[in-house]
Amino acid sequence: MPALAADAIRTRGYCRFDGRDGATTQTVERGLERLRQALDNLPEDTHAPRANRFRRYSRGILIPGRHGHLEWVPNRGEPGDPYTEFWQGPYNPEYLDVVRRFKPIDEGLRADPLLMHLVWRDFDPTFWPDWLASCPFLVGVHYVKLMVTEAAAVAVSSPDHLHQDGEPFTFVHLVARDNAAGAGNVIATPQCAGRRPEDVADCVVAEFELQEPMESYGVHDRAVSHHVTALRRGPEDRPGVRAVLLIDFTPMVPSLQ
């Protein structure tokens, strides 16, 4: 990741960058093709059946210094019906202290060189107290698609307002955007978490849209709040789609305090 982006996430709490940086053209092209092939296999978010949101989620364990390696946490559930648990504690008011279950990311995608590249490139600019320098990190990998088929429909993320996630760092990589209106990113001061961007315009520090595959951004959770606006169908008579990979990092210790 370019030094400017790493400096930005330290000083401003967020950064924007090209996820292709440091990867070969072949790695990017093959990885994006696998991700696009998996789009139609993303199951509906059963916790929000009317949100027009589809997703998979898996967790891995990263050991600093073992570059290029990630140990995936085994799935739970019965054979043929696996799931991964996801808990945000008090950070998502739509699911306060609820343990949600999501279908895991397919094994083929978990082994893809592009995903591994993104995990380690994202981890590179994160920063921690010295006493955490050699601890393992839990890596959350979400593959999320917002999709609307009807002209009047909307697709929303969760929570549907400025928020913080609870994971110290989160990075977002665009996989696909087609016939999409909205789904813009908003970065604001941390005090605005829980409020709508239009109600706290003076707290907004950046607004932008991810347009091209592997266009990316990252946030330092304590330093900012953030939001993705609703997706609507664009002018063409076909579904509106926005799909992203989200990668977050949390040290595997009892508490950060």
C-alpha positions in Angstrom: 0.0 0.0 0.0 1.4 3.4 -0.9 2.9 5.4 2.0 0.4 8.2 1.5 -2.5 5.9 2.2 -0.8 4.5 5.3 -0.1 8.0 6.5 -3.7 9.0 5.8 -5.3 6.3 8.0 -3.0 7.3 10.9 -3.6 11.0 10.6 -7.2 11.3 9.2 -8.7 8.0 10.3 -9.4 6.8 6.7 -7.6 6.3 3.5 -8.4 5.5 -0.2 -6.2 3.4 -2.4 -6.1 0.9 -5.3 -6.3 -2.7 -4.1 -4.4 -3.8 -7.2 -1.2 -2.2 -6.0 1.5 -4.9 -5.4 -0.5 -7.7 -7.1 0.3 -9.1 -10.5 -2.1 -8.5 -13.4 -2.8 -12.2 -13.6 -3.6 -12.4 -9.8 -6.1 -9.5 -10.1 -7.8 -10.6 -13.3 -8.2 -14.2 -12.1 -9.3 -13.2 -8.6 -11.9 -10.8 -9.9 -13.3 -13.4 -12.3 -13.7 -15.9 -9.4 -15.3 -13.2 -7.3 -17.8 -12.3 -10.1 -18.6 -16.0 -10.6 -19.5 -16.2 -6.9 -21.8 -13.2 -7.0 -24.9 -15.2 -7.9 -24.1 -17.7 -5.1 -24.3 -15.2 -2.3 -27.3 -16.1 -0.2 -29.8 -13.6 1.1 -29.0 -12.1 4.5 -31.6 -14.1 6.5 -31.4 -11.5 9.3 -32.8 -8.8 7.0 -34.9 -10.5 4.3 -36.3 -7.2 2.9 -33.0 -5.3 2.8 -32.0 -6.7 -0.6 -28.7 -7.7 0.9 -26.7 -10.9 0.2 -23.6 -12.0 2.0 -21.1 -14.6 3.1 -18.7 -14.4 6.0 -15.6 -16.3 7.2 -12.9 -15.8 9.8 -9.2 -16.4 9.7 -6.2 -16.1 12.0 -3.2 -14.0 11.0 0.2 -14.3 12.6 2.4 -11.3 12.0 5.6 -12.3 10.2 4.0 -15.3 8.4 3.3 -13.2 5.3 1.0 -14.7 2.8 -0.5 -17.2 5.2 -3.9 -17.2 6.9 -5.3 -20.0 9.0 -9.1 -20.2 8.4 -11.3 -20.8 11.4 -13.4 -24.0 10.8 -17.0 -23.6 9.9 -19.7 -24.5 12.4 -22.9 -26.4 11.8 -23.9 -29.7 10.4 -22.4 -31.2 7.2 -24.1 -29.6 4.2 -25.3 -26.6 6.3 -22.2 -24.7 7.6 -22.2 -21.3 9.1 -19.9 -18.7 10.7 -21.0 -16.7 13.7 -20.7 -12.9 13.8 -21.2 -10.7 16.8 -20.9 -6.9 17.1 -21.8 -6.5 20.7 -23.2 -2.9 21.3 -21.9 -1.5 17.9 -24.9 -2.3 15.7 -28.2 -1.2 17.3 -30.1 -3.3 14.8 -28.6 -6.4 16.3 -27.6 -5.5 19.9 -25.7 -8.4 21.4 -27.1 -10.7 18.8 -24.9 -13.5 17.4 -25.8 -13.7 13.7 -25.0 -16.7 11.5 -23.9 -16.3 7.9 -23.0 -18.9 5.2 -19.2 -19.1 4.9 -17.1 -18.0 1.9 -16.5 -20.9 -0.5 -13.2 -22.7 0.0 -12.1 -21.8 -3.5 -12.4 -18.1 -2.8 -10.6 -18.5 0.5 -7.6 -20.0 -1.3 -7.5 -17.3 -4.0 -4.2 -15.4 -4.3 -6.1 -12.1 -4.7 -7.9 -12.5 -1.4 -4.6 -13.4 0.3 -3.0 -10.4 -1.3 -5.7 -8.1 0.0 -5.6 -9.4 3.5 -1.9 -8.8 3.9 -1.9 -5.5 2.1 -4.7 -4.3 4.3 -2.9 -5.4 7.4 0.3 -3.6 6.5 -0.8 -0.1 7.4 -2.6 -1.0 10.6 -0.9 0.1 13.8 -1.0 -1.2 17.3 0.6 -0.8 20.8 4.0 -2.4 21.1 2.6 -5.1 23.4 0.4 -6.4 20.6 3.2 -6.6 18.0 3.5 -10.3 18.1 -0.1 -11.4 19.0 -2.3 -13.2 16.5 -5.2 -11.3 14.8 -8.7 -12.4 14.0 -9.5 -11.5 10.4 -13.1 -11.1 9.3 -13.8 -11.4 5.6 -17.3 -10.4 4.4 -18.5 -10.7 0.8 -21.5 -8.4 0.6 -23.8 -7.6 -2.4 -26.5 -5.0 -2.4 -28.9 -5.7 -5.3 -32.3 -4.2 -6.4 -34.3 -5.5 -9.3 -37.4 -3.1 -9.1 -37.2 0.5 -10.1 -38.7 1.7 -6.7 -36.7 -0.7 -4.5 -33.7 0.1 -2.3 -31.0 -2.0 -0.8 -29.4 -0.9 2.5 -26.4 -1.8 4.6 -26.5 -2.5 8.3 -26.7 -0.4 10.3 -28.3 2.2 8.0 -26.7 5.2 9.5 -23.2 6.5 10.5 -21.6 3.9 12.7 -18.5 2.3 14.1 -17.9 -1.4 13.7 -16.1 -2.5 16.8 -13.2 -4.0 14.9 -10.2 -1.6 15.1 -9.6 -1.5 11.3 -11.8 -2.3 8.3 -11.0 -2.2 4.6 -13.4 -2.2 1.7 -12.7 -3.4 -1.8 -15.1 -2.9 -4.7 -15.7 -6.1 -6.7 -18.6 -5.0 -9.0 -20.8 -2.0 -9.5 -23.4 -2.1 -12.3 -26.5 0.0 -13.1 -26.2 1.4 -9.6 -27.3 4.7 -8.1 -26.4 5.8 -4.6 -24.4 3.4 -2.5 -22.0 6.2 -1.7 -19.5 6.2 1.2 -19.6 8.8 3.9 -16.9 9.4 6.5 -17.6 11.6 9.5 -16.3 12.3 13.0 -16.8 9.5 15.6 -19.2 11.6 17.6 -21.8 11.3 14.8 -22.1 7.5 15.1 -25.8 6.7 15.3 -27.0 9.6 13.2 -27.9 10.1 9.6 -25.3 12.0 7.4 -27.9 14.5 6.3 -28.6 15.5 9.9 -24.9 16.1 10.8 -23.5 17.6 7.6 -21.0 19.7 9.5 -19.4 16.5 10.9 -18.9 14.9 7.4 -15.3 14.9 6.4 -15.5 12.9 3.1 -18.0 11.6 0.6 -17.2 9.4 -2.4 -18.3 6.4 -4.5 -16.3 3.3 -5.4 -16.7 3.0 -9.1 -14.0 0.7 -10.5 -13.1 -2.9 -9.4 -10.5 -3.0 -6.6 -11.1 0.7 -5.8 -10.7 0.6 -2.0 -10.7 2.5 1.3 -10.0 1.7 4.9 -11.0 3.2 8.3 -9.5 3.3 11.8 -12.7 2.6 13.8 -12.0 4.8 16.8 -11.1 7.8 14.7 -14.1 8.1 12.4 -17.7 6.9 11.8 -18.8 5.8 8.4 -21.9 4.9 6.3 -22.9 3.5 2.9 -26.0 5.1 1.5 -28.9 3.2 0.0 -28.5 1.5 -3.4 -31.1 2.2 -6.1 -31.4 0.9 -9.6 -29.8 2.9 -12.3 -31.4 4.0 -15.6 -31.2 0.7 -17.3 -33.9 -2.0 -17.1 -31.7 -4.5 -15.3 -30.7 -5.1 -11.6 -28.6 -2.5 -9.8 -25.7 -4.2 -8.1 -22.8 -3.2 -5.8 -20.6 -5.9 -4.3 -17.6 -5.5 -2.0 -15.2 -7.5 0.0 -14.8 -6.2 3.6 -11.7 -7.2 5.6 -11.4 -6.4 9.3 -8.7 -7.0 11.9 -9.0 -7.5 15.7 -6.1 -8.6 18.0 -6.9 -11.8 19.8 -6.7 -10.5 23.3 -9.4 -10.2 26.0 -9.6 -6.4 25.8 -8.0 -3.5 24.1 -8.3 -1.3 27.2 
